Amino acid sequence: MKALAALIFGTIGFVLSIPLVFANGGDSTGVYACGQLGTILDTIRTLESGGNYQIESGGSSASGAYQYIDTTWRYWAGEADVSTDLYPTAASAPDFIQDQVAGVNVSAILADNDNSVEAVPIVWYYPAALDDPSWMDRIPAPSAGNTLTVREYQTRWLDTYNEKAEAGGENAITCGPTAVTGDWALPAPREVIGENTLDDPHHDYPAWDFMIPAGTPIYAITGGTVANVGTWTGNWWAAGCGGNNPPAACTSCGVGITIQHPDGLRHTYCHNSTSHVAEGDAVAPGQHIADSGNSGRSGSAHLHLELRINGIRHCPQPLLDALYHGTAIPLAADLPTRGCSFQT
């Protein structure tokens, strides 16, 4: 897959450039992710930099909490819609931007490996071991200073991850509820919605595509009754849906939810991994209805949010911007019907 190929290129460049050094301490909790992804990012920060977002490596271009070398940073910053003109290196970026980039990176690893946490340290250290298990008990690039086999690295990494996951209490990286403003709410925890994503366009019709790590809670932007729930957890491209003999189960929305509001507004949420509602359920604004994912016709984990009134699609972006900034919320019927896609 394209994402995996790019991932392998990026992580090999990262590993071969500097010796592996485990940092001490560092329970720095990122602002970009929560739940499983938050714990994964915390584990990487702890082992790579001790949670130091400004650290730089003396022997290579690696920098920041996740110790990205510059070429790898530029690739994943682009995937996360982060300007490398503004932030040319990892250490030059604010904490939450580094978390955002690493979150997109890790989310791609999970999406390409059936959400297996065990795959994260392998891909982060030496991705060739995924396809060639003989590498698991070999030391990759010892000339670069590495001293651990891939299996030893994975074991050390997973021990740290499990300690953090089991800690609970005040150390747990939990996903908070969304803020509810009257009859409206943001569709995800505010901390994972960057201000620069609010006007992201859809590819060819009015909607909102938001790159969001798999497993992030998705909330109903307003209330209503669940009109439809899609159940296909497969991925369009991985399942061969675009081929000559596509499987019968293929649906573009994947695990999707459509909610009908009494005033005629229908809001749809596509590409989730899990649904928490059923057809006919009454839903309140801000209710946790799904967890994000990469199902359906999706190239990487993201939320597709679509609004329709009487069958006509309206742009969600002005509504989301108002909710995020606490300004006057526009009427759904007044939302534009063009100008929020690449083909307007």
C-alpha positions in Angstrom: 0.0 0.0 0.0 1.1 3.6 -0.6 1.0 4.5 3.1 3.1 1.5 4.1 5.6 2.1 1.4 6.1 5.7 2.4 6.2 4.6 6.1 8.9 2.0 5.4 11.0 4.6 3.6 10.6 7.2 6.4 11.3 4.9 9.3 14.3 3.2 7.8 15.8 6.6 7.2 15.1 7.4 10.8 16.6 4.3 12.3 19.8 4.1 10.2 20.8 7.7 10.9 21.3 7.5 14.7 22.1 5.0 17.3 19.2 3.8 19.4 19.2 5.4 22.8 16.5 4.9 25.3 15.8 8.0 27.3 14.9 8.0 31.0 11.7 9.2 32.4 9.3 11.4 30.4 5.6 10.9 31.1 4.8 13.9 29.0 1.1 13.7 28.0 0.5 15.0 24.5 -2.5 17.2 23.6 -3.2 15.7 20.3 -4.3 12.1 21.2 -6.1 10.2 23.9 -7.0 6.6 24.6 -4.8 3.9 23.0 -3.1 6.3 20.6 -2.3 8.7 23.5 -0.6 5.9 25.3 1.4 4.8 22.2 2.7 8.4 21.7 3.5 8.7 25.4 5.5 5.4 25.1 7.5 6.7 22.1 8.2 10.0 23.7 9.4 8.3 26.9 11.8 6.0 25.2 13.1 8.3 22.5 13.5 11.6 24.3 12.2 11.4 27.9 9.4 13.7 26.8 11.7 16.5 25.7 10.2 18.3 22.8 13.2 20.6 22.2 16.0 18.0 22.3 18.3 17.7 19.3 20.7 14.9 18.4 24.4 15.8 18.2 25.1 13.1 15.6 22.2 13.5 13.2 19.3 15.7 12.2 17.0 13.9 14.6 15.1 16.2 17.0 12.0 16.7 19.0 10.1 14.4 21.4 9.8 11.6 18.8 13.4 12.0 17.4 12.4 12.5 13.8 15.2 13.1 11.3 14.4 15.9 9.0 13.4 13.9 5.9 11.0 11.7 7.8 9.6 14.8 9.6 8.9 16.5 6.3 7.0 13.5 4.9 4.8 13.0 7.9 4.3 16.7 8.5 2.9 16.8 5.0 0.6 13.9 5.7 -0.6 15.8 8.8 -1.2 19.0 6.9 1.6 20.8 8.8 3.7 23.5 7.1 7.3 22.5 6.9 8.1 26.1 5.8 6.9 27.1 9.2 8.3 24.1 11.0 11.2 22.7 9.0 12.4 20.4 11.8 10.6 18.5 14.5 12.2 20.5 17.3 11.1 23.8 15.7 7.4 22.8 16.1 5.3 23.3 19.2 4.5 20.3 21.4 1.0 19.8 20.0 2.2 20.0 16.4 4.8 17.3 17.1 2.1 15.2 18.7 -0.2 15.7 15.7 2.5 14.6 13.2 3.4 11.5 15.3 -0.2 10.8 15.7 -0.8 10.6 12.0 2.3 8.5 11.6 1.3 6.0 14.3 -2.3 5.9 13.0 -1.0 4.9 9.6 1.0 2.1 11.2 -2.0 0.8 13.0 -4.2 1.1 10.0 -1.8 -0.9 7.9 -1.3 -3.6 10.5 -4.9 -4.5 11.7 -4.6 -2.1 14.7 -1.8 -4.2 16.2 0.1 -2.3 18.8 2.8 -4.9 18.6 3.6 -3.7 15.1 4.3 -0.2 16.1 7.8 -0.7 17.7 8.8 -3.0 14.8 7.9 -0.4 12.1 9.4 2.4 14.2 12.7 0.5 14.6 13.1 -1.7 11.5 10.0 -2.3 9.3 11.6 -4.9 7.1 11.1 -7.3 10.0 7.4 -7.3 9.4 7.9 -9.1 6.1 11.0 -11.0 7.0 10.8 -12.5 10.6 14.4 -13.5 10.5 15.2 -9.9 11.2 13.4 -10.1 14.6 16.6 -11.6 16.2 19.1 -9.6 14.4 20.6 -6.1 15.1 19.8 -3.8 12.3 22.6 -1.4 11.2 25.0 -2.1 14.1 27.5 0.3 12.4 25.0 3.1 13.2 25.3 2.2 16.9 22.3 0.0 17.4 22.8 -2.7 20.0 19.3 -4.3 20.3 17.7 -6.9 18.1 14.3 -6.0 16.7 12.7 -8.4 19.2 14.6 -6.9 22.1 13.5 -3.4 21.1 9.9 -4.6 20.7 9.9 -6.2 24.2 11.4 -3.2 25.8 8.9 -0.9 24.1 5.8 -3.1 24.9 6.9 -3.4 28.6 6.8 0.4 28.8 3.5 0.6 26.9 1.8 -1.9 29.1 3.0 -0.2 32.3 1.5 3.0 31.0 -1.7 1.4 29.9 -2.2 -0.4 33.2 -1.3 2.6 35.4 -4.8 4.1 35.3 -5.8 6.9 37.6 -4.2 10.3 37.1 -1.6 8.8 34.7 -4.2 7.5 32.2 -4.5 9.4 28.9 -8.3 9.4 28.7 -10.5 10.9 26.0 -12.5 13.7 27.4 -16.0 14.6 26.3 -16.7 17.2 23.7 -18.0 20.6 24.7 -21.7 21.0 24.1 -23.0 24.5 23.1 -26.8 24.4 23.3 -27.9 22.1 20.6 -24.5 21.7 19.0 -21.2 20.0 19.7 -17.8 19.4 18.1 -17.6 16.0 16.4 -14.4 15.0 18.3 -12.5 16.0 21.5 -11.4 19.6 21.1 -7.8 18.7 21.8 -7.5 16.6 18.7 -9.0 19.2 16.4 -6.3 21.6 15.3 -7.4 25.1 14.2 -5.7 24.6 10.9 -8.0 21.7 10.1 -11.3 23.5 10.4 -11.5 24.6 6.8 -10.1 21.4 5.3 -11.9 20.7 2.0 -13.5 17.5 0.8 -12.3 16.1 -2.5 -15.2 16.6 -4.9 -18.4 17.6 -3.1 -19.5 19.6 0.0 -18.3 17.7 3.1 -15.5 17.7 5.6 -12.6 15.2 5.6 -10.6 15.4 8.9 -7.5 13.3 9.4 -8.0 11.9 12.8 -6.2 9.0 14.5 -8.0 5.7 14.6 -9.8 5.0 17.8 -10.7 8.6 18.6 -14.2 9.2 19.9 -16.7 10.7 17.4 -19.5 12.7 18.8 -22.9 13.7 17.4 -22.8 17.4 16.3 -26.5 17.7 17.2 -29.3 15.5 18.2 -31.8 13.4 16.3 -32.7 9.8 15.5 -30.3 7.3 14.0 -31.6 6.6 10.5 -28.8 4.2 9.3 -25.8 2.4 10.6 -23.3 0.9 8.2 -21.4 -2.2 9.5 -18.7 -3.0 7.0 -15.4 -2.8 8.8 -13.3 -3.6 5.7 -11.1 -1.1 3.8 -12.1 -0.5 0.2 -8.6 -0.7 -1.2 -7.3 -3.5 1.0 -10.4 -5.6 0.1 -10.1 -5.1 -3.6 -13.3 -3.1 -4.0 -11.9 -1.2 -6.9 -11.1 -4.3 -8.9 -13.0 -6.2 -11.6 -14.7 -8.6 -9.1 -15.3 -6.5 -5.9 -16.6 -8.3 -2.8 -20.3 -7.8 -2.2 -19.8 -6.3 1.2 -18.0 -3.2 -0.2 -19.5 0.2 0.9 -17.8 3.5 0.5 -18.8 4.8 4.0 -17.7 1.7 5.9 -18.8 1.8 9.5 -21.0 4.9 9.1 -23.8 6.6 11.0 -26.6 8.8 9.6 -28.7 10.8 12.1 -31.9 12.6 11.2 -32.7 15.8 13.0 -36.3 16.9 13.3 -35.8 20.0 11.3 -34.7 18.0 8.2 -31.0 18.0 8.7 -29.2 14.7 8.2 -25.7 14.3 9.4 -23.5 11.4 8.4 -20.2 10.2 9.9 -18.1 7.7 7.7 -15.0 5.5 8.0 -15.3 4.6 11.7 -14.0 1.5 13.3 -16.8 1.0 15.8 -20.4 2.2 16.2 -22.0 2.8 19.6 -25.6 3.4 18.4 -28.2 1.4 16.5 -31.0 2.4 14.1 -33.9 4.1 15.8 -31.8 5.3 18.8 -32.4 8.8 20.0 -29.1 10.7 20.1 -28.2 13.9 22.0 -25.7 16.6 21.0 -22.2 15.5 22.0 -23.1 11.9 22.5 -20.3 9.4 21.8 -21.6 7.6 18.7 -18.5 6.0 17.2 -14.8 5.6 17.2 -12.8 6.8 14.2 -11.2 4.4 11.8 -10.2 3.6 8.2 -13.2 1.6 7.0 -14.9 2.0 3.6 -13.4 4.0 0.8 -10.6 5.5 2.8 -6.9 6.0 2.2 -6.0 6.6 5.8 -7.8 7.0 9.1 -10.1 10.1 9.0 -13.6 11.3 9.7 -15.9 12.1 6.8 -18.7 14.5 8.0 -21.5 15.3 5.6 -24.6 17.5 6.1 -27.7 17.3 4.0 -31.0 19.3 4.0 -33.7 18.0 1.7 -31.0 15.9 -0.1 -28.7 18.9 -0.7 -25.2 18.8 0.7 -24.1 21.8 2.8 -20.5 22.7 3.9 -19.9 21.8 7.6 -16.8 24.0 7.9 -18.4 27.3 9.0 -20.4 25.5 11.6 -17.3 23.7 13.0 -15.4 27.0 13.0 -18.1 28.7 15.0 -18.3 25.8 17.5 -14.5 25.8 17.9 -14.2 29.5 18.4 -17.4 30.0 20.4 -18.8 32.5 17.9 -22.4 32.8 16.7 -23.6 29.4 15.3 -25.0 29.7 11.7 -28.3 28.1 10.8 -27.8 24.8 9.1 -29.9 26.0 6.1 -27.6 29.0 5.7 -24.5 26.9 5.4 -23.0 27.2 1.9 -23.5 24.5 -0.7 -20.2 25.1 -2.5 -16.7 26.4 -1.9 -15.6 23.6 0.5 -14.3 21.0 -2.0 -11.4 20.8 -4.5 -14.0 20.7 -7.3 -16.5 23.5 -6.5 
